[in-house]
Amino acid sequence: MTDVDALARPDDTDTPAFIAPVAMENDPDALFAGDRGILDAEVRRVLVRILQRRFLLAESSPAEWKLLIEHQQMIESRLNDLFVRLVVDHSRGVAYKEQVRSDELDVPILLKDEAYSRAETLVLVYLRTVFQRETTAGSASARVDVEEVEQTVLTYFAESDGTRASQQRAVRTAIARLDREGIVEEESEGRYRIGPLIEVVLSAETLRELQRWLDEQTQDAGSSAPRETEAPAPTPPDTHPQDAGAGASRAPEVSASDISEGGLS
């Protein structure tokens, strides 16, 4: 046998051409068969919670918040791989995700902007106004009764918006959604505490724009001019609705990011 033949024929005692898979029982770090992840189980759960929920709150989820802070860089890295940005507001104890958008880079959109309804937007404006007033006065927190919210918000509905009963249902449905998202917390029946998350959802600038819009609607209602009743109907920032007709008034947009259709639910 020549030297060339010796080089061409691998020795039967050499390392096999493939690596045999390691049985799960022999790989203590694997969480399931075929697992190639490197995060610990509890850190993976926090990552999934960030993707599933709109917000992660330190107050309501202290254990998950602690893990998030301890492993923030790794969790951020995993989200960035999906073109998603992690925002952590330490002062308010709030973490949430944002879709990365770029004119220079082709970014597939994972998150969609789900707009708040008209009733939800009106409730948000009232809650944000109360929160700002109470905290500016030195109060550590702000609370509202559902009847108080209804009394104010219903004044911005027109007769064409349905019966008073249907309007009340819309307001209470809006409050229920904001409760699920952690923006308010029901402490007793019909009594809600407004959390600092309201400042994240509705910035001071957006609040001023919405208040200005509501003032215009109130003035229009008291004049002979026809009242624009279709807004506020907040639309996602990614959509580009046709401009309203001359003289029409459109409310500023308020939306919340969520996993897009076909993603996590």
Buried (B, 14 or more C-beta within 10 A) or exposed (E): EEEEEEEEEEEEEEEEEEEEEEEEEEEEEBEEEEEEBEBBEEBBEBBEBBBEBBBBBBBEBEEBBEBBBEBBEBBBEBBEEBBBBBEBBEEBBBBBBEBBEEEEEEEEEBBBBBBBBBBBBBBBBBBBBBBBEBBEEEEEEBBBEBEBBBEBBBEBBEEEBEEEEEBBEBBBBBBEBBEEBBBBBEEEEBEBBBBBBBBBBBEEEBBEBBBEBBEBBEEBBEEEEEBBBEBBBBBBBEEEEEEEEEEEBBBBBBBBBBBBEEBEE
